[in-house]
């Protein structure tokens, strides 16, 4: 008898696909070859019409659901939404989740060996855009024999990829589900990303991005970057409810190094844990991809014009306390889709958890997500 819940996809094994043809990039450079690590859940039907692509956010990866080992305690990052009977029902859908190029969880990225030098790419890895990710994902879809996705789904940076798929390959997407996302970053969001990058770049152990050659990592900078980012993922209400102004003890130390408040302890723990599992160069790449995403830019800022190619039905969801990607930004996207004559549904969900709400099993969110996915016809 399996120890996993009945609604879990259970044990999953990551797969790897190597591409020997160069991938041309928006920055003008090319990857001579590259690998993508991915996982699949459910079964592809005979018509190959039930495939769903799940796109990850900044610190995400291919392990979206299930478990890698029998004794693994924590499932994939979107296990609340992927599995038998869940919003993305693996009894109906064949789900593909991958680690994007530039990542640090198996796909070709800064820590991978450059075939031209035999050494890790490090700082020489090219800057990547959302468009580059989508183009590489299309190559994977070709290998898997998937001509058209039943849906492309993502939250945050993943939602930007879903939107880019619908623009770049409109005939290959039947439904676009964009959650807690925006058609481009605000100046404030770009500013937060720049603070995070500067924390990493100015760390003495950064060594211009080639820290691997020195046997070190820019740990302090990466910790600070994650701490800044994590604050923006939470709402004031959720931080207040979780920590308030609670002290770790009843004693104030009247110095600048002691960890006195519970929220300080939490942020330091998050930064420490993140610095041990994520690559600093990847963090720089991911934040730049966020900054550069702006499909309306090629149309003089006219978002509706940039959405003209879209053929997919769209579902946009936002959360009331998400100030990183506020509901106003989602409504901007919805209004542009309507102006372009597209089919779009929109739901603003009351939730106290801020931007991270899209990762959590909030009942109204899950119910609405599942209701939409259940209406998708599997041809």
C-alpha positions, -999 to +999 in steps of 0.1 A: +000+000+000+014+034-010+021+058+018+012+087-005-022+104-004-048+092-030-047+126-047-010+125-051+008+116-084+031+096-061+067+088-071+080+107-102+113+104-120+128+135-137+135+131-174+162+149-195+161+160-231+192+171-250+189+195-280+219+195-303+207+223-325+216+259-314+190+279-296+190+315-309+184+340-281+168+374-279+201+389-267+218+380-300+238+351-288+230+314-291+233+283-269+252+258-291+233+229-274+212+226-243+194+203-220+160+205-203+150+186-173+113+179-169+087+158-152+054+144-165+022+134-146-007+115-160-009+099-195-009+114-230-041+104-248-041+088-283-050+122-299-022+139-279-048+166-271-048+165-233-014+180-226-010+208-200+023+228-197+031+241-162+055+271-162+075+279-130+081+312-113+115+328-103+127+302-079+107+272-092+118+242-111+105+210-128+094+192-096+059+206-094+040+176-079+045+142-063+077+128-046+111+118-058+117+092-031+096+071-008+108+090+023+105+125+008+085+147+032+078+177+010+060+172-023+065+193-055+059+231-053+024+230-068+012+197-054-019+215-041-031+219-077-017+189-096-029+153-091-059+130-094-091+150-088-072+183-083-075+215-103-051+201-129-065+166-128-040+140-139-069+116-145-077+139-175-046+157-183-010+148-193+010+174-174+045+186-183+066+207-159+102+217-167+132+236-154+138+265-177+172+271-193+193+293-171+180+274-141+200+255-115+180+223-111+194+203-140+186+223-172+214+240-189+224+271-169+254+290-155+267+261-135+266+238-166+297+230-186+302+252-216+308+227-245+332+253-261+354+256-230+348+225-209+344+248-179+312+261-162+295+289-180+294+311-149+292+348-158+295+339-195+260+324-196+239+346-219+210+367-206+177+349-211+142+362-218+107+348-214+106+345-251+137+323-251+121+301-225+090+297-246+110+289-277+129+262-259+096+248-244+082+246-279+112+225-289+104+201-260+068+200-271+079+189-306+100+161-291+070+150-270+047+150-301+025+178-287+012+200-314-012+220-293-014+224-255-049+220-239-036+247-216-005+265-206-006+275-170+016+295-147+017+319-117+038+350-114+068+347-139+051+314-150+020+334-160+042+356-182+053+325-200+017+313-205+009+347-220+040+347-242+030+312-254-004+325-265+012+354-284+042+336-299+025+302-308-012+311-309-021+279-328-005+257-302-024+269-271-062+263-265-063+278-230-040+303-212-042+304-174-023+334-160-023+337-122-009+365-100+010+380-129+013+412-150+019+422-186+051+439-175+068+449-143+062+482-126+091+505-118+088+495-082+092+458-091+122+465-113+137+484-084+132+455-060+149+432-085+178+456-088+183+458-051+185+420-050+210+419-079+232+445-063+232+425-030+246+395-050+270+414-073+286+434-045+292+403-023+330+399-021+326+363-030+308+370-063+340+374-083+322+389-113+300+358-115+329+333-117+328+323-080+328+286-088+364+289-100+373+302-065+353+274-047+330+299-030+294+312-034+282+348-027+262+335+002+256+367+020+244+385-011+221+357-021+207+356+014+200+393+013+184+390-022+161+363-010+152+382+022+142+413+001+123+391-024+105+372+003+092+404+019+075+413-014+059+379-017+040+383+016+013+408+026+015+431+056-015+413+071+001+379+067+034+390+082+015+407+110-006+376+117+024+353+116+049+373+135+035+407+147+062+423+168+069+391+188+103+388+203+123+355+204+129+362+241+118+388+266+152+405+265+163+434+242+200+433+235+204+469+223+228+460+194+227+455+157+237+419+153+213+400+176+182+383+161+155+397+184+122+397+165+106+366+152+103+381+118+141+387+117+146+350+125+122+339+098+139+361+071+173+349+081+162+313+080+146+318+045+178+335+032+201+308+047+180+279+033+177+295-002+215+302-004+222+265+000+199+254-029+199+281-055+226+295-078+233+333-076+239+336-114+205+320-120+189+345-096+204+373-117+191+357-149+156+351-136+152+387-123+164+401-156+139+379-175+112+395-153+124+430-160+126+425-197+091+410-203+070+435-221+050+422-251+035+456-257+069+472-261+071+461-298+038+478-304+045+512-290+031+503-256-003+491-270-010+460-251-042+451-270-022+452-302+004+429-288-024+404-279-039+404-314-024+370-323-039+352-293-064+324-301-066+308-267-094+312-242-078+330-212-083+328-175-068+355-153-067+353-115-054+377-089-053+381-051-065+411-032-034+415-010-008+408-037+011+441-040+039+426-060+015+418-089-016+436-078-051+430-091-049+463-110-022+448-132-044+417-139-073+439-148-050+458-171-043+425-189-080+416-189-090+449-204-064+446-231-076+411-240-112+423-242-101+453-263-084+428-286-117+408-289-104+378-270-123+353-248-113+360-212-125+352-177-113+370-146-115+364-109-101+385-080-098+363-050-100+375-014-068+362+002-046+375+030-014+358+019-001+382-006+017+372-038+025+337-025-013+330-024-011+313-058+010+285-043-015+278-015-047+257-012-070+286-007-105+271-012-121+298-034-089+299-056-087+261-059-125+258-066-124+285-094-092+271-109-107+236-109-140+248-124-122+264-153-099+234-159-129+210-158-145+230-187-116+224-209-125+198-236-101+170-241-106+163-277 
